[in-house]
């Protein structure tokens, strides 16, 4: 009995010892968790129950120069249904009304919608797709439908929101407006204004600290965000929607007429370099045209006869010869080292002056003039091109700008035919925008300015950054040379290759161009590029413009610049100056009378400061209207974006400082 008791006692001691060891181990582990690994576990628990969520910043808008919206971010909604969430009573009572309402909103069959809901209920589907890509208005309407108006928990409505970038004016200038997105590899793809000015448009995301609650839901811990989001700034482009629309459709019409492969047009304000319109259209397989590559910026190619402007500038400014110098076109053919230079006019033009040779675009005259005067010092001619800046890109903010090529006498590839070939635009390569920059300099009395696509960055009506005119070359040639060149360019339209474009009612100046592309290939891939570059009106030019059309259908029996590209130039010039609406500011308007002239607008800042009445703001851009009214001492509340559609205080009412006026924008 005693032995048995001792055995029981030993077992008790062993169990007690085991329990003691376990207690010590647990104590050691707890101590270790609390003091040694405590920080790690506390951090882990916090990460699983508390974490920061990103609050996306609203991306800024892109506006035209007149305040029209070119690009904006709008929400799109996808609606799903948790068929388990509503109780039986709520489901049975409201499902018919919900189905009928959705059927009307989405133009569906009410029976089909009801059947989907009942099937989801039977299968306990917690993620039934109801609708996708809904607008905010549609979403708010759907939210008030029967059952869904009970909320997410009782009604089972699941809302997924995403922000999409929209272009309110459609596909016009789409490539220049651009986009910013990520490719399949996660690399950013930045195109056009959206890509180039993304740092301004994007803003900065905010952060909010949330705690995990039941059913996998998260709620903010504090009323204030950890980091407040800063919305992106708005970018105001130089694009004028009115001019853009004219240019786009003028180019499209001609591309369709000639079944061309692609083409581009750019309209630039002479004094400032502001690009008022740019269209780049390529042909799809079905024969339609759409914005593809930004050809005006990216496509560097042999320009053909529009390059002859450089010949004329160099010859006159270097005082080699005058415009009256006579050359023999030699039956339309001159030969250099066994290779022929031909005039497009069979048989040539006989003996004509340099000026006339330029006007009729004689290759033989220009080749002879350049070759004879620069063959002993070709570097003098190429240096002229370098001084004009045509040997390097313009330095535009867009990625993918085309690289020009100007051969130099020191190059290994330089030969005896390099100089005469350069004289009529072959063996060199420039982009359409570079050519336009040169012609614009002639229109701008010798000052060469850089093309600008954005004029300022704004935070509503506050300017964050202004992009002023950038001068590339303050004077590309003497005033004497300028006058002669301007006269010859005007004569191209009056009595030269552009004579079909001439109108006695409207003056233009410019140069036609027709270039063979891939002419050195023997596989039949050679085609023509037709162009016209110039400015209008010829006296006191306001705009310069270039049109380039690639690969017009030669079966139309016309591929010359005057026939293919010229009509686009003329259509733009005529439309802009015959149909253009009146502007906000009228300078040097001697006969304007607000009582007699219905086009006389009196909301110029200087005019309104002299009056004590509310101006008529209808049709004015929102940003300009706000700035004007604030300068007049009023408080402004604007609703919407775009141009002024309505104003709460009617025009002509007394102007009282510190009064609030509400503007409704379209």
C-alpha positions as CSV (number, residue, x, y, z in Angstrom):
1,X,0.0,0.0,0.0
2,X,2.9,2.4,0.9
3,X,4.6,1.5,-2.3
4,X,1.5,2.2,-4.3
5,X,1.1,5.6,-2.6
6,X,4.7,6.5,-3.4
7,X,4.1,5.7,-7.0
8,X,1.0,7.9,-7.1
9,X,3.0,10.7,-5.4
10,X,5.8,10.4,-8.0
11,X,3.2,10.7,-10.8
12,X,1.8,13.7,-9.1
13,X,5.2,15.3,-8.8
14,X,6.0,14.5,-12.5
15,X,2.7,16.1,-13.6
16,X,3.3,19.1,-11.3
17,X,6.8,19.4,-12.7
18,X,5.5,19.2,-16.3
19,X,2.8,21.9,-15.5
20,X,5.5,24.0,-13.9
21,X,7.7,23.7,-16.9
22,X,4.8,24.6,-19.2
23,X,4.0,27.6,-17.0
24,X,7.6,28.8,-17.1
25,X,7.7,28.2,-20.9
26,X,4.5,30.2,-21.3
27,X,5.8,32.9,-19.1
28,X,9.0,33.1,-21.0
29,X,7.1,33.2,-24.3
30,X,4.7,35.9,-23.0
31,X,7.7,37.9,-21.8
32,X,9.4,37.4,-25.1
33,X,6.3,38.5,-27.0
34,X,5.7,41.5,-24.7
35,X,9.3,42.8,-24.5
36,X,11.5,41.2,-27.1
37,X,9.1,40.7,-30.1
38,X,6.5,43.1,-28.9
39,X,7.1,45.8,-31.4
40,X,6.9,43.3,-34.3
41,X,3.6,41.8,-33.2
42,X,2.1,45.2,-32.4
43,X,3.1,46.4,-35.9
44,X,1.6,43.2,-37.5
45,X,-1.7,43.7,-35.6
46,X,-1.9,47.3,-36.6
47,X,-1.2,46.5,-40.3
48,X,-4.0,43.9,-40.3
49,X,-6.5,46.1,-38.6
50,X,-5.4,49.7,-39.4
51,X,-3.9,50.9,-42.7
52,X,-3.6,53.9,-44.9
53,X,-5.8,54.2,-48.0
54,X,-4.9,56.4,-50.9
55,X,-7.3,59.2,-51.8
56,X,-6.8,59.8,-55.5
57,X,-6.3,63.4,-56.5
58,X,-8.6,64.8,-59.2
59,X,-6.7,65.3,-62.4
60,X,-6.8,68.8,-63.8
61,X,-8.7,69.7,-67.0
62,X,-7.2,70.8,-70.3
63,X,-8.9,73.9,-71.9
64,X,-8.7,75.6,-75.2
65,X,-7.6,79.2,-75.4
66,X,-11.2,80.3,-75.5
67,X,-12.1,78.3,-72.4
68,X,-13.7,75.3,-74.0
69,X,-13.1,72.0,-72.4
70,X,-10.7,69.7,-74.3
71,X,-10.1,67.0,-71.7
72,X,-11.6,66.2,-68.3
73,X,-12.0,63.4,-65.8
74,X,-15.5,62.0,-65.2
75,X,-16.7,59.2,-63.0
76,X,-18.1,56.0,-64.4
77,X,-20.0,53.5,-62.3
78,X,-20.5,49.7,-62.3
79,X,-23.4,48.5,-60.3
80,X,-23.7,45.0,-58.9
81,X,-26.2,43.3,-56.6
82,X,-25.7,41.2,-53.5
83,X,-28.8,39.0,-53.7
84,X,-28.3,37.7,-50.1
85,X,-28.3,41.1,-48.4
86,X,-32.0,42.0,-48.6
87,X,-34.4,40.1,-46.3
88,X,-37.2,38.2,-47.9
89,X,-39.8,40.9,-47.1
90,X,-37.8,43.7,-48.7
91,X,-36.8,41.6,-51.7
92,X,-40.4,40.4,-52.5
93,X,-41.9,43.8,-52.0
94,X,-39.4,45.8,-54.2
95,X,-37.9,43.5,-56.8
96,X,-40.7,44.0,-59.4
97,X,-40.4,47.8,-59.1
98,X,-36.6,47.7,-59.3
99,X,-36.7,45.5,-62.4
100,X,-39.2,47.8,-64.2
101,X,-37.1,50.9,-63.3
102,X,-33.9,49.4,-64.5
103,X,-35.5,48.2,-67.7
104,X,-36.6,51.7,-68.5
105,X,-33.2,53.3,-67.6
106,X,-31.1,50.7,-69.6
107,X,-33.6,50.0,-72.3
108,X,-33.9,46.3,-71.4
109,X,-36.7,43.8,-71.0
110,X,-38.3,44.0,-67.6
111,X,-39.0,40.3,-67.6
112,X,-35.3,39.5,-68.4
113,X,-34.0,41.8,-65.6
114,X,-36.5,40.3,-63.1
115,X,-35.5,36.8,-64.1
116,X,-31.8,37.6,-63.5
117,X,-32.6,39.0,-60.0
118,X,-34.6,35.9,-59.0
119,X,-32.0,33.5,-60.3
120,X,-29.3,35.4,-58.4
121,X,-31.5,35.2,-55.2
122,X,-32.0,31.4,-55.7
123,X,-28.3,30.8,-56.3
124,X,-27.2,33.1,-53.5
125,X,-25.1,35.2,-56.0
126,X,-23.5,38.0,-54.1
127,X,-22.0,39.8,-57.1
128,X,-24.5,40.0,-59.9
129,X,-23.7,42.5,-62.6
130,X,-26.5,45.0,-63.1
131,X,-24.9,47.7,-65.3
132,X,-21.6,49.1,-66.2
133,X,-20.2,52.4,-67.5
134,X,-23.0,54.5,-66.0
135,X,-22.7,58.3,-65.8
136,X,-23.1,60.1,-62.5
137,X,-26.7,61.1,-63.4
138,X,-27.6,57.5,-64.2
139,X,-26.0,56.3,-61.0
140,X,-27.9,58.8,-58.9
141,X,-31.1,57.8,-60.7
142,X,-30.4,54.1,-60.1
143,X,-29.6,54.7,-56.4
144,X,-33.2,56.0,-55.8
145,X,-34.9,52.9,-57.4
146,X,-36.9,50.6,-55.2
147,X,-34.8,48.3,-53.0
148,X,-31.6,50.0,-53.9
149,X,-32.9,53.1,-52.0
150,X,-32.6,51.0,-48.8
151,X,-28.8,51.3,-48.8
152,X,-26.0,48.8,-49.4
153,X,-26.8,46.6,-46.4
154,X,-30.6,46.3,-46.8
155,X,-30.8,46.8,-50.5
156,X,-27.8,44.9,-51.7
157,X,-26.6,47.6,-54.1
158,X,-22.8,47.4,-54.7
159,X,-21.2,50.4,-56.3
160,X,-17.8,50.4,-58.1
161,X,-16.5,53.7,-59.3
162,X,-13.7,54.5,-61.7
163,X,-12.5,57.7,-63.3
164,X,-12.1,58.0,-67.1
165,X,-10.6,60.7,-69.2
166,X,-13.0,62.2,-71.8
167,X,-12.5,64.6,-74.7
168,X,-15.7,66.6,-75.0
169,X,-15.0,67.8,-78.5
170,X,-14.5,64.2,-79.7
171,X,-11.6,62.9,-81.8
172,X,-10.6,66.4,-83.1
173,X,-6.9,67.1,-82.1
174,X,-7.0,63.9,-80.0
175,X,-3.3,63.1,-80.7
176,X,-2.1,66.6,-79.6
177,X,-4.3,66.7,-76.5
178,X,-2.9,63.2,-75.9
179,X,-3.2,60.9,-72.9
180,X,-1.2,59.4,-70.0
181,X,-1.6,55.8,-69.2
182,X,0.4,52.6,-68.4
183,X,1.3,49.8,-70.9
184,X,1.0,46.1,-70.2
185,X,4.5,46.2,-68.6
186,X,3.5,48.9,-66.2
187,X,5.6,51.5,-68.0
188,X,4.1,55.0,-68.3
189,X,3.0,56.1,-71.8
190,X,2.9,59.9,-72.1
191,X,1.5,61.5,-75.3
192,X,0.7,65.1,-76.2
193,X,-0.3,67.8,-73.8
194,X,-1.7,65.3,-71.3
195,X,1.7,63.5,-71.1
196,X,4.0,66.5,-71.4
197,X,2.2,68.5,-68.6
198,X,1.3,65.5,-66.4
199,X,3.2,66.9,-63.5
200,X,0.8,69.8,-63.4
201,X,-2.3,67.9,-64.2
202,X,-1.9,64.9,-61.8
203,X,-1.9,66.7,-58.5
204,X,-0.9,64.7,-55.4
205,X,-2.8,61.8,-53.8
206,X,-3.9,62.1,-50.2
207,X,-4.0,59.4,-47.5
208,X,-6.6,58.4,-44.9
209,X,-6.1,56.1,-42.0
210,X,-8.9,53.5,-41.7
211,X,-9.6,50.7,-39.2
212,X,-11.0,47.3,-40.2
213,X,-14.5,46.6,-38.8
214,X,-16.9,43.7,-39.3
215,X,-17.6,42.0,-42.6
216,X,-14.3,43.2,-44.1
217,X,-15.4,46.8,-44.0
218,X,-13.0,49.7,-43.3
219,X,-13.9,53.1,-41.7
220,X,-11.8,56.2,-41.1
221,X,-10.3,56.5,-37.6
222,X,-10.2,60.3,-37.6
223,X,-12.3,63.0,-39.2
224,X,-9.2,64.6,-40.8
225,X,-7.1,62.8,-43.5
226,X,-3.5,62.0,-42.8
227,X,-2.6,63.8,-46.0
228,X,-5.1,65.9,-47.9
229,X,-5.2,65.3,-51.6
230,X,-4.2,68.2,-53.8
231,X,-6.1,68.3,-57.1
232,X,-4.2,68.8,-60.3
233,X,-3.9,72.2,-61.9
234,X,-5.7,73.0,-65.1
235,X,-3.7,73.5,-68.3
236,X,-4.9,76.1,-70.8
237,X,-3.7,75.3,-74.3
238,X,-3.3,77.6,-77.3
239,X,-5.8,75.6,-79.4
240,X,-8.8,77.6,-80.6
241,X,-11.7,75.2,-81.0
242,X,-13.3,77.3,-83.8
243,X,-10.1,77.3,-85.9
244,X,-9.4,73.7,-85.0
245,X,-12.7,72.6,-86.3
246,X,-12.2,74.4,-89.6
247,X,-8.7,73.0,-90.1
248,X,-9.7,69.4,-89.2
249,X,-12.6,69.3,-91.6
250,X,-10.8,71.1,-94.4
251,X,-8.0,68.5,-94.2
252,X,-10.4,65.6,-93.9
253,X,-12.3,66.6,-97.0
254,X,-9.2,66.8,-99.1
255,X,-7.8,63.5,-97.8
256,X,-11.0,61.8,-98.6
257,X,-11.1,63.4,-102.1
258,X,-7.6,62.2,-103.0
259,X,-7.8,58.9,-101.0
260,X,-4.5,59.9,-99.4
261,X,-2.6,57.8,-96.9
262,X,-2.2,60.5,-94.2
263,X,-1.8,64.3,-93.8
264,X,-1.5,67.1,-91.3
265,X,-2.3,70.8,-91.0
266,X,-1.1,73.3,-88.4
267,X,-2.3,76.9,-88.0
268,X,-0.1,79.2,-85.9
269,X,-0.5,82.7,-84.6
270,X,2.2,84.8,-86.3
271,X,3.3,87.0,-83.4
272,X,3.2,84.6,-80.5
273,X,3.8,81.2,-82.0
274,X,0.6,79.9,-80.4
275,X,-0.6,76.8,-82.3
276,X,-4.3,77.5,-82.8
277,X,-5.1,74.3,-84.7
278,X,-3.3,71.1,-85.4
279,X,-4.8,68.0,-87.1
280,X,-3.1,64.7,-87.9
281,X,-5.2,62.2,-89.8
282,X,-4.2,58.7,-91.0
283,X,-6.2,56.4,-93.2
284,X,-7.7,53.2,-91.7
285,X,-8.2,50.0,-93.6
286,X,-11.9,50.8,-94.1
287,X,-11.0,54.1,-95.7
288,X,-11.9,56.3,-92.8
289,X,-9.5,58.7,-91.2
290,X,-8.6,59.2,-87.6
291,X,-5.9,60.8,-85.4
292,X,-2.9,58.5,-85.3
293,X,0.6,59.7,-85.3
294,X,1.3,63.4,-84.6
295,X,2.8,63.8,-88.2
296,X,3.3,67.5,-87.9
297,X,5.7,67.0,-84.9
298,X,7.1,63.5,-85.5
299,X,7.4,63.0,-89.3
300,X,10.7,64.3,-90.7
301,X,10.9,63.9,-94.4
302,X,12.2,65.6,-97.6
303,X,10.1,68.7,-98.0
304,X,10.5,69.4,-101.7
305,X,9.9,72.9,-103.1
306,X,8.8,74.5,-99.8
307,X,12.5,74.3,-98.9
308,X,13.3,76.7,-101.8
309,X,12.5,79.6,-99.4
310,X,15.9,79.0,-97.8
311,X,17.6,79.4,-101.2
312,X,15.9,82.7,-101.7
313,X,16.8,84.0,-98.2
314,X,20.4,82.9,-98.5
315,X,21.0,84.2,-102.0
316,X,19.5,87.6,-101.3
317,X,20.9,88.1,-97.8
318,X,24.4,87.0,-98.7
319,X,24.1,89.4,-101.7
320,X,25.0,86.8,-104.2
321,X,22.4,87.8,-106.7
322,X,19.2,89.8,-106.9
323,X,15.7,88.5,-107.8
324,X,16.1,90.0,-111.3
325,X,19.0,87.7,-112.2
326,X,18.1,85.7,-115.3
327,X,18.6,81.9,-115.7
328,X,18.1,79.6,-118.7
329,X,15.9,76.6,-117.7
330,X,17.5,74.7,-120.6
331,X,14.4,73.0,-121.8
332,X,13.5,72.0,-118.2
333,X,16.6,69.9,-117.6
334,X,20.0,70.6,-116.1
335,X,22.6,67.8,-115.5
336,X,25.0,67.4,-112.5
337,X,27.5,64.6,-112.7
338,X,25.3,62.6,-115.0
339,X,22.1,63.1,-112.9
340,X,19.2,65.2,-114.2
341,X,17.4,67.9,-112.4
342,X,13.9,68.3,-114.1
343,X,11.3,71.0,-114.0
344,X,7.7,69.7,-113.5
345,X,6.7,71.8,-116.5
346,X,7.8,69.9,-119.6
347,X,10.1,71.9,-121.8
348,X,11.0,74.3,-119.0
349,X,10.2,78.0,-118.9
350,X,12.9,79.4,-121.2
351,X,14.9,82.3,-119.7
352,X,13.4,83.6,-116.5
353,X,14.4,85.6,-113.5
354,X,15.2,84.2,-110.1
355,X,12.0,85.6,-108.7
356,X,9.9,84.1,-111.5
357,X,11.8,80.8,-111.1
358,X,10.7,80.7,-107.5
359,X,7.1,81.7,-108.3
360,X,6.7,78.8,-110.8
361,X,8.9,76.5,-108.6
362,X,11.5,75.8,-111.2
363,X,13.9,73.2,-110.0
364,X,16.5,74.0,-112.7
365,X,16.6,77.8,-111.8
366,X,17.0,77.2,-108.0
367,X,19.6,74.4,-108.5
368,X,21.6,76.6,-110.8
369,X,21.4,79.6,-108.6
370,X,22.5,77.8,-105.4
371,X,25.1,75.6,-107.2
372,X,26.8,78.6,-109.0
373,X,26.9,80.8,-106.0
374,X,27.9,78.3,-103.3
375,X,29.8,75.5,-105.0
376,X,33.2,77.0,-104.0
377,X,32.0,77.5,-100.4
378,X,29.1,75.2,-99.7
379,X,29.6,75.6,-96.0
380,X,28.3,79.2,-96.3
381,X,25.0,77.8,-97.5
382,X,24.7,75.0,-94.9
383,X,25.7,77.5,-92.2
384,X,22.7,79.6,-93.2
385,X,20.5,76.6,-92.5
386,X,22.2,76.0,-89.2
387,X,21.7,79.7,-88.2
388,X,18.0,79.3,-89.0
389,X,18.0,76.4,-86.5
390,X,16.7,73.8,-89.0
391,X,19.5,71.4,-88.2
392,X,18.1,70.5,-84.7
393,X,14.7,69.7,-83.2
394,X,12.5,72.6,-82.1
395,X,12.7,71.2,-78.5
396,X,8.9,70.7,-78.1
397,X,7.6,69.3,-74.9
398,X,6.2,66.2,-76.6
399,X,8.1,62.9,-76.9
400,X,8.9,61.6,-80.3
401,X,9.7,64.9,-82.1
402,X,11.2,64.1,-85.5
403,X,14.9,64.7,-86.0
404,X,15.9,66.9,-89.0
405,X,18.8,66.0,-91.3
406,X,20.9,68.7,-93.0
407,X,24.0,67.4,-94.7
408,X,27.3,69.1,-94.2
409,X,30.3,69.5,-96.6
410,X,32.4,67.7,-94.0
411,X,30.2,64.6,-94.1
412,X,31.6,61.5,-95.9
413,X,28.3,61.3,-97.8
414,X,28.7,64.8,-99.3
415,X,29.0,64.8,-103.1
416,X,28.9,67.1,-106.0
417,X,25.2,66.7,-106.3
418,X,24.4,67.4,-102.6
419,X,24.2,71.2,-103.0
420,X,22.0,71.4,-106.2
421,X,19.7,68.7,-104.7
422,X,19.3,70.6,-101.5
423,X,18.3,73.6,-103.5
424,X,14.9,72.0,-104.4
425,X,14.4,70.2,-101.1
426,X,16.0,66.8,-101.6
427,X,18.7,65.2,-99.5
428,X,17.5,67.1,-96.5
429,X,14.8,66.2,-93.9
430,X,12.7,68.4,-91.7
431,X,9.3,68.2,-89.9
432,X,6.2,70.1,-91.1
433,X,6.3,72.2,-87.9
434,X,9.9,73.2,-88.6
435,X,9.0,74.4,-92.1
436,X,6.1,76.3,-90.7
437,X,8.3,78.0,-88.1
438,X,10.5,79.3,-91.0
439,X,7.6,80.6,-93.0
440,X,6.1,82.2,-89.9
441,X,9.4,84.0,-89.3
442,X,9.0,85.7,-92.8
443,X,5.4,86.6,-91.8
444,X,6.6,87.9,-88.5
445,X,9.1,90.4,-90.1
446,X,12.1,88.1,-89.5
447,X,11.5,87.1,-85.8
448,X,11.5,83.3,-85.5
449,X,9.4,82.1,-82.6
450,X,9.0,78.6,-81.2
451,X,5.6,77.0,-81.6
452,X,3.7,76.9,-78.3
453,X,0.9,74.5,-77.4
454,X,0.2,75.7,-73.8
455,X,-0.1,79.3,-72.7
456,X,-0.6,78.8,-68.9
457,X,-1.2,76.6,-66.0
458,X,-4.1,77.7,-63.7
459,X,-5.7,76.9,-60.4
460,X,-9.2,78.1,-61.4
461,X,-8.6,81.8,-62.1
462,X,-5.2,82.0,-60.5
463,X,-2.2,81.6,-62.8
464,X,0.4,79.1,-61.5
465,X,2.7,79.4,-64.5
466,X,2.7,81.4,-67.7
467,X,4.4,80.3,-70.9
468,X,5.6,83.4,-72.7
469,X,6.7,83.7,-76.3
470,X,10.1,82.0,-77.0
471,X,12.3,83.6,-79.6
472,X,14.5,81.2,-81.5
473,X,16.1,83.9,-83.8
474,X,15.3,87.6,-83.4
475,X,16.2,88.4,-87.0
476,X,16.7,85.7,-89.6
477,X,17.6,88.1,-92.4
478,X,17.7,91.8,-93.3
479,X,14.6,94.0,-93.8
480,X,15.6,94.4,-97.4
481,X,15.7,90.7,-98.0
482,X,12.4,90.3,-96.1
483,X,10.5,92.7,-98.3
484,X,11.7,91.0,-101.5
485,X,10.9,87.5,-100.1
486,X,7.5,88.6,-99.0
487,X,6.7,90.1,-102.4
488,X,7.8,86.9,-104.2
489,X,5.7,84.7,-101.8
490,X,2.7,86.8,-102.5
491,X,3.3,86.5,-106.3
492,X,3.4,82.7,-105.9
493,X,-0.4,82.9,-105.1
494,X,-1.1,85.8,-107.5
495,X,0.6,84.4,-110.7
496,X,2.7,81.4,-109.8
497,X,2.1,77.8,-108.9
498,X,-0.5,78.8,-106.4
499,X,-2.5,81.0,-108.8
500,X,-5.5,78.6,-108.5
501,X,-5.9,79.8,-104.9
502,X,-5.8,83.5,-105.7
503,X,-8.8,85.6,-104.7
504,X,-9.0,89.4,-105.3
505,X,-11.0,89.7,-102.1
506,X,-8.5,88.0,-99.9
507,X,-4.7,88.0,-99.8
508,X,-2.5,85.1,-99.1
509,X,1.3,84.4,-99.5
510,X,3.1,81.1,-99.6
511,X,4.8,78.3,-101.5
512,X,3.7,75.1,-103.0
513,X,5.7,71.9,-102.6
514,X,5.6,68.5,-104.3
515,X,8.1,65.9,-103.2
516,X,8.8,62.3,-104.3
517,X,9.1,60.1,-101.2
518,X,11.2,56.9,-101.3
519,X,12.2,57.7,-104.9
520,X,15.4,55.7,-104.6
521,X,13.5,52.5,-104.1
522,X,12.9,50.1,-107.0
523,X,10.0,48.2,-105.5
524,X,7.4,50.7,-106.7
525,X,6.8,52.1,-103.2
526,X,7.7,55.7,-104.4
527,X,4.8,58.2,-103.8
528,X,4.2,61.9,-103.6
529,X,3.9,64.3,-100.7
530,X,2.0,67.5,-101.5
531,X,2.4,70.6,-99.4
532,X,1.6,74.2,-99.1
533,X,3.2,76.6,-96.5
534,X,2.4,80.3,-96.1
535,X,0.5,82.9,-94.2
536,X,-2.5,85.1,-94.3
537,X,-3.5,87.8,-94.9
538,X,-0.4,88.8,-97.0
539,X,-0.3,92.3,-95.4
540,X,0.0,92.3,-91.6
541,X,-0.2,88.5,-91.4
542,X,-2.2,87.1,-88.5
543,X,-1.7,83.4,-89.0
544,X,0.8,81.1,-90.7
545,X,-0.2,77.6,-91.9
546,X,1.2,74.5,-93.4
547,X,-0.6,71.6,-95.0
548,X,1.1,68.3,-96.0
549,X,-0.7,65.4,-97.7
550,X,1.1,62.1,-98.2
551,X,0.4,59.6,-100.9
552,X,-2.5,61.1,-102.7
553,X,-4.1,58.8,-105.3
554,X,-2.2,59.6,-108.5
555,X,-5.1,58.1,-110.6
556,X,-6.9,61.4,-109.8
557,X,-4.4,63.0,-112.2
558,X,-3.3,65.5,-109.6
559,X,-0.6,65.2,-106.9
560,X,0.9,68.7,-106.9
561,X,0.9,70.9,-103.8
562,X,-1.3,73.6,-105.4
563,X,-4.0,71.1,-106.2
564,X,-3.9,68.7,-103.2
565,X,-2.7,70.8,-100.2
566,X,-3.4,74.3,-101.4
567,X,-7.2,74.1,-101.2
568,X,-7.0,73.2,-97.5
569,X,-4.9,76.3,-96.9
570,X,-7.3,78.5,-98.8
571,X,-10.4,77.0,-97.1
572,X,-8.9,77.6,-93.6
573,X,-7.9,81.2,-94.5
574,X,-11.3,82.1,-95.9
575,X,-13.2,80.5,-93.1
576,X,-11.2,82.1,-90.4
577,X,-11.4,85.6,-91.7
578,X,-14.9,85.6,-93.2
579,X,-16.9,83.5,-90.6
580,X,-14.9,84.1,-87.5
581,X,-17.0,85.4,-84.6
582,X,-16.2,88.7,-83.0
583,X,-13.5,88.7,-80.3
584,X,-13.6,90.1,-76.8
585,X,-11.1,92.8,-77.5
586,X,-11.2,95.0,-80.6
587,X,-8.1,97.1,-81.3
588,X,-7.9,100.1,-83.7
589,X,-11.6,99.8,-84.4
590,X,-12.3,103.3,-85.6
591,X,-15.9,102.8,-86.8
592,X,-17.2,100.6,-83.9
593,X,-20.4,101.9,-82.4
594,X,-22.1,99.8,-79.7
595,X,-25.5,101.2,-80.7
596,X,-25.2,100.6,-84.4
597,X,-22.9,97.6,-84.7
598,X,-24.4,94.4,-83.3
599,X,-21.0,92.7,-83.3
600,X,-19.5,95.3,-81.0
601,X,-18.9,93.6,-77.7
602,X,-18.4,95.7,-74.6
603,X,-16.9,93.3,-72.0
604,X,-13.3,94.5,-72.5
605,X,-11.8,95.2,-69.1
606,X,-10.9,98.8,-70.0
607,X,-14.3,99.5,-71.4
608,X,-16.2,98.2,-68.3
609,X,-14.1,100.1,-65.9
610,X,-15.6,103.2,-67.4
611,X,-19.2,102.0,-66.8
612,X,-21.1,101.1,-63.8
613,X,-23.3,98.4,-65.3
614,X,-23.0,94.6,-65.5
615,X,-21.5,93.5,-68.8
616,X,-23.0,90.8,-71.1
617,X,-20.9,87.7,-70.3
618,X,-22.8,85.2,-72.4
619,X,-20.5,83.2,-74.6
620,X,-17.4,84.3,-72.7
621,X,-15.1,81.6,-71.2
622,X,-15.6,81.0,-67.5
623,X,-12.1,81.8,-66.5
624,X,-12.1,85.1,-68.3
625,X,-15.5,86.1,-67.0
626,X,-14.5,85.4,-63.4
627,X,-11.3,87.4,-63.8
628,X,-13.2,90.3,-65.4
629,X,-15.9,90.4,-62.7
630,X,-13.3,90.2,-59.9
631,X,-11.4,93.1,-61.4
632,X,-14.7,95.0,-61.3
633,X,-14.9,94.3,-57.5
634,X,-17.6,91.6,-57.6
635,X,-17.8,88.3,-55.9
636,X,-18.3,85.4,-58.3
637,X,-19.8,81.9,-58.0
638,X,-19.4,79.7,-61.1
639,X,-21.4,76.5,-61.7
640,X,-20.0,74.1,-64.2
641,X,-17.2,74.5,-66.7
642,X,-16.8,76.0,-70.2
643,X,-18.5,79.2,-71.4
644,X,-21.0,81.4,-69.7
645,X,-24.6,80.3,-70.5
646,X,-26.5,82.3,-67.9
647,X,-25.7,85.0,-65.4
648,X,-27.8,85.8,-62.3
649,X,-27.6,89.6,-62.7
650,X,-28.7,90.7,-66.1
651,X,-26.6,92.9,-68.4
652,X,-27.1,96.6,-67.9
653,X,-28.0,96.3,-64.2
654,X,-26.1,98.6,-61.8
655,X,-22.7,97.3,-60.8
656,X,-22.4,97.1,-57.0
657,X,-19.1,96.1,-55.6
658,X,-18.9,93.0,-53.3
659,X,-22.2,91.8,-54.7
660,X,-22.3,88.1,-55.7
661,X,-23.1,87.1,-59.2
662,X,-23.7,83.5,-60.2
663,X,-22.5,82.3,-63.6
664,X,-23.9,79.1,-65.1
665,X,-21.3,77.6,-67.5
666,X,-22.0,75.2,-70.3
